[in-house]
Amino acid sequence: MSDQETWLGLQKRAKPLVRAGLLLGLGLGGFFDGIVIHQILQWHHMLSAVTDTTVIGVLRLNVMVDGFFHVVTYVFTVLGIILLWRAWQQPDVPASGRALFGSVILGWGVFNVVEGIINHHLLGIHHVWPAGPGPVLLWDAAFLIWGVLFILGGYAVVRGAVSPASGHDREQAARGEHKREEID
């Protein structure tokens, strides 16, 4: 495979690393949402816009659905780890921490945008902070904007690390190969 072959404006050989980072980002974005917003801050639960969470039986239902949500984020994270392991086994994949970090941020942004559009706007099953200051739509829009900024920022980091015009990945790959040889 030529270093000049591209995929989404990136070196095609970086594809396994970017895919792994995307799945890790989807999982970590979901965990952040579930742990911080659902559990610690308790701004909402998965079904809080369509149920009365002051009733104990309904609260239990919401906690159970939140648990299923965490199962999905766990699966994304485990699949991301598996793909990352496989990417590390391929000698032509750039050993770029920046590309992995950017891919994780990009995946987190994809999580926010997809979850925000589907759950907040299309299905309306919950909103980011319905009891917060300002209109509900403001918080839902801020969540989407946060996601778009993560997508753009994550892609910029990945592109700077493994774009065809970039030389960074070659240096990092050389250092990574050296480290791989030391480990073996």
RAKA-V413904 format. One record per helix or strand of 2 or more residues. SS is the DSSP state (helix for helix, strand for strand). FROM is the first residue (numbers start at 1). TO is the last residue. If there is no record, write none. Layout:
ss: [SS:SS]
from: [FROM:FROM]
to: [TO:TO]
//
This chain:
ss: [strand:strand:helix:helix:helix:helix:helix]
from: [6:10:12:56:97:136:168]
to: [7:11:40:89:122:162:183]
//
